[in-house]
Amino acid sequence: MVKLVNQTVFATKIKGKKLYIFNANDIRSLFGVSAFAASALLHRYKKQGFILKLKKGFYVFPDALPPDVYVANKIYTPSYISLEFALSYHGVIPETVYEITSVTTKTTRRFEALGKVFSYRKIKRVAYTGYEIQKQKGLSFNIASAEKAFVDINYLRLMNGQKPISRFNKDKINPARAEKYASLFGNKKLKGIIKTTLQ
Protein backbone atom coordinates (compact mmCIF):
# COMPACT_ATOMS: atom_id res chain seq x y z
CA MET A 1 0.00 0.00 0.00
CA VAL A 2 2.93 2.35 0.73
CA LYS A 3 4.30 2.00 -2.82
CA LEU A 4 1.03 3.19 -4.36
CA VAL A 5 1.49 6.70 -2.96
CA ASN A 6 4.03 8.33 -5.27
CA GLN A 7 5.67 11.68 -4.56
CA THR A 8 3.45 13.70 -6.89
CA VAL A 9 0.21 12.31 -5.46
CA PHE A 10 1.58 12.64 -1.93
CA ALA A 11 2.55 16.31 -2.35
CA THR A 12 -0.54 17.31 -4.34
CA LYS A 13 -2.97 15.88 -1.82
CA ILE A 14 -1.26 17.30 1.28
CA LYS A 15 -0.70 20.75 -0.24
CA GLY A 16 -4.24 20.72 -1.58
CA LYS A 17 -5.50 20.33 1.99
CA LYS A 18 -3.24 23.25 3.03
CA LEU A 19 -1.43 21.05 5.54
CA TYR A 20 1.75 23.08 5.90
CA ILE A 21 2.81 20.84 8.79
CA PHE A 22 1.69 17.21 8.73
CA ASN A 23 2.07 13.98 10.69
CA ALA A 24 1.37 10.25 10.40
CA ASN A 25 -2.29 10.69 11.39
CA ASP A 26 -2.78 13.10 8.49
CA ILE A 27 -1.24 10.56 6.11
CA ARG A 28 -3.48 7.80 7.45
CA SER A 29 -6.67 9.80 6.95
CA LEU A 30 -5.69 11.26 3.57
CA PHE A 31 -4.48 8.04 1.95
CA GLY A 32 -6.34 5.39 3.94
CA VAL A 33 -3.18 3.55 4.97
CA SER A 34 -2.25 1.85 8.23
CA ALA A 35 -0.24 3.52 10.99
CA PHE A 36 2.77 1.39 9.99
CA ALA A 37 2.45 2.32 6.30
CA ALA A 38 2.09 6.03 7.14
CA SER A 39 5.23 5.98 9.30
CA ALA A 40 7.16 4.02 6.65
CA LEU A 41 6.13 6.49 3.95
CA LEU A 42 7.21 9.50 6.02
CA HIS A 43 10.49 7.82 6.90
CA ARG A 44 11.21 7.01 3.25
CA TYR A 45 10.42 10.50 1.98
CA LYS A 46 12.45 12.11 4.76
CA LYS A 47 15.43 9.90 3.85
CA GLN A 48 15.08 11.01 0.22
CA GLY A 49 15.01 14.68 1.28
CA PHE A 50 11.53 15.06 -0.25
CA ILE A 51 10.18 16.16 3.14
CA LEU A 52 11.89 17.64 6.21
CA LYS A 53 11.42 16.63 9.84
CA LEU A 54 10.57 19.51 12.19
CA LYS A 55 10.58 17.41 15.37
CA LYS A 56 9.44 13.91 16.20
CA GLY A 57 6.24 13.27 14.26
CA PHE A 58 6.02 16.62 12.43
CA TYR A 59 7.05 17.19 8.81
CA VAL A 60 7.09 19.92 6.15
CA PHE A 61 7.88 20.27 2.45
CA PRO A 62 11.17 22.14 1.86
CA ASP A 63 9.58 24.11 -0.98
CA ALA A 64 6.56 25.17 1.10
CA LEU A 65 7.97 26.15 4.49
CA PRO A 66 5.47 27.93 6.75
CA PRO A 67 6.56 31.02 8.77
CA ASP A 68 8.55 30.35 11.96
CA VAL A 69 5.80 31.87 14.10
CA TYR A 70 3.27 29.40 12.67
CA VAL A 71 5.67 26.51 13.24
CA ALA A 72 6.21 27.62 16.85
CA ASN A 73 2.47 27.46 17.59
CA LYS A 74 2.05 24.04 15.97
CA ILE A 75 4.98 21.94 17.23
CA TYR A 76 4.20 22.42 20.93
CA THR A 77 0.65 23.11 22.05
CA PRO A 78 -0.89 24.94 23.77
CA SER A 79 1.50 27.84 23.27
CA TYR A 80 1.69 31.39 22.02
CA ILE A 81 4.64 33.56 20.96
CA SER A 82 5.78 35.81 23.83
CA LEU A 83 8.84 37.04 25.75
CA GLU A 84 11.80 38.48 23.77
CA PHE A 85 10.54 37.53 20.32
CA ALA A 86 7.12 39.14 20.88
CA LEU A 87 8.69 42.25 22.45
CA SER A 88 10.93 42.64 19.40
CA TYR A 89 7.98 41.96 17.06
CA HIS A 90 5.97 44.77 18.70
CA GLY A 91 8.95 47.15 18.73
CA VAL A 92 9.14 47.23 22.54
CA ILE A 93 12.82 46.26 22.52
CA PRO A 94 15.25 47.35 19.78
CA GLU A 95 17.07 44.04 19.38
CA THR A 96 16.33 41.55 16.61
CA VAL A 97 15.55 38.23 18.30
CA TYR A 98 16.36 35.06 16.38
CA GLU A 99 15.15 32.49 18.91
CA ILE A 100 11.39 32.05 18.60
CA THR A 101 10.27 32.35 22.23
CA SER A 102 6.86 31.19 23.46
CA VAL A 103 5.00 30.45 26.68
CA THR A 104 2.99 27.32 27.44
CA THR A 105 1.05 25.71 30.27
CA LYS A 106 3.08 22.54 29.74
CA THR A 107 6.68 21.70 30.64
CA THR A 108 9.43 24.10 29.60
CA ARG A 109 10.98 22.79 26.35
CA ARG A 110 13.43 23.73 23.61
CA PHE A 111 13.58 22.42 20.04
CA GLU A 112 15.89 23.00 17.12
CA ALA A 113 14.27 22.76 13.70
CA LEU A 114 15.03 24.15 10.24
CA GLY A 115 18.14 25.81 11.63
CA LYS A 116 16.08 27.76 14.19
CA VAL A 117 15.60 27.49 17.94
CA PHE A 118 12.06 27.29 19.33
CA SER A 119 11.83 27.65 23.11
CA TYR A 120 8.83 27.34 25.42
CA ARG A 121 8.62 28.53 29.02
CA LYS A 122 5.94 27.37 31.42
CA ILE A 123 3.56 29.89 33.02
CA LYS A 124 0.51 29.49 35.25
CA ARG A 125 -2.65 28.29 33.52
CA VAL A 126 -4.65 31.25 34.93
CA ALA A 127 -2.20 33.62 33.24
CA TYR A 128 -2.41 31.89 29.86
CA THR A 129 -4.18 34.74 28.07
CA GLY A 130 -3.44 38.14 26.57
CA TYR A 131 -2.52 36.90 23.11
CA GLU A 132 -3.96 37.90 19.77
CA ILE A 133 -4.28 36.23 16.37
CA GLN A 134 -2.12 37.67 13.61
CA LYS A 135 -1.21 36.43 10.14
CA GLN A 136 1.98 35.87 8.16
CA LYS A 137 1.87 34.59 4.57
CA GLY A 138 -1.85 34.00 5.08
CA LEU A 139 -1.32 31.69 8.07
CA SER A 140 -2.68 32.55 11.52
CA PHE A 141 -0.58 32.42 14.68
CA ASN A 142 -1.04 33.40 18.32
CA ILE A 143 1.25 36.08 19.74
CA ALA A 144 1.16 37.94 23.06
CA SER A 145 0.19 41.60 23.05
CA ALA A 146 3.04 43.96 23.89
CA GLU A 147 1.73 44.26 27.46
CA LYS A 148 1.37 40.50 28.04
CA ALA A 149 4.82 39.75 26.60
CA PHE A 150 6.27 42.40 28.92
CA VAL A 151 4.54 40.87 31.95
CA ASP A 152 5.42 37.29 30.94
CA ILE A 153 9.12 38.06 30.63
CA ASN A 154 9.28 39.97 33.91
CA TYR A 155 7.44 37.17 35.70
CA LEU A 156 9.93 34.58 34.47
CA ARG A 157 12.87 36.84 35.27
CA LEU A 158 11.49 37.30 38.79
CA MET A 159 11.11 33.52 39.21
CA ASN A 160 14.74 33.06 38.09
CA GLY A 161 16.07 35.74 40.44
CA GLN A 162 16.90 38.09 37.56
CA LYS A 163 16.35 41.84 37.39
CA PRO A 164 13.41 43.26 35.40
CA ILE A 165 14.15 44.27 31.83
CA SER A 166 15.34 47.86 31.69
CA ARG A 167 15.84 48.73 28.01
CA PHE A 168 12.44 49.03 26.37
CA ASN A 169 10.10 51.54 24.72
CA LYS A 170 7.50 52.59 27.30
CA ASP A 171 5.38 54.26 24.64
CA LYS A 172 4.55 50.83 23.20
CA ILE A 173 3.01 49.59 26.46
CA ASN A 174 -0.31 50.50 28.06
CA PRO A 175 0.38 50.49 31.86
CA ALA A 176 -3.23 49.72 32.84
CA ARG A 177 -3.36 46.67 30.57
CA ALA A 178 0.04 45.47 31.79
CA GLU A 179 -1.02 45.78 35.45
CA LYS A 180 -4.21 43.85 34.71
CA TYR A 181 -2.18 40.97 33.23
CA ALA A 182 0.30 41.09 36.11
CA SER A 183 -2.53 40.57 38.60
CA LEU A 184 -3.33 37.19 36.98
CA PHE A 185 -0.09 35.72 38.33
CA GLY A 186 -1.10 36.40 41.95
CA ASN A 187 2.35 37.74 42.76
CA LYS A 188 2.55 41.06 44.63
CA LYS A 189 6.21 41.57 43.79
CA LEU A 190 5.48 41.19 40.07
CA LYS A 191 2.66 43.74 40.29
CA GLY A 192 5.04 46.14 42.01
CA ILE A 193 7.72 45.63 39.34
CA ILE A 194 5.28 46.27 36.49
CA LYS A 195 3.90 49.39 38.15
CA THR A 196 7.35 50.80 38.95
CA THR A 197 8.99 50.08 35.60
CA LEU A 198 6.13 51.67 33.65
CA GLN A 199 5.94 54.92 35.66
Helices and strands as residue ranges (DSSP letters): G 2-4, H 7-16, H 24-31, H 35-47, E 52-55, E 58-60, H 68-75, E 79-81, H 83-89, E 100-104, E 109-113, E 116-122, G 125-127, E 131-136, E 139-144, H 146-159, G 170-172, H 175-183, H 188-197
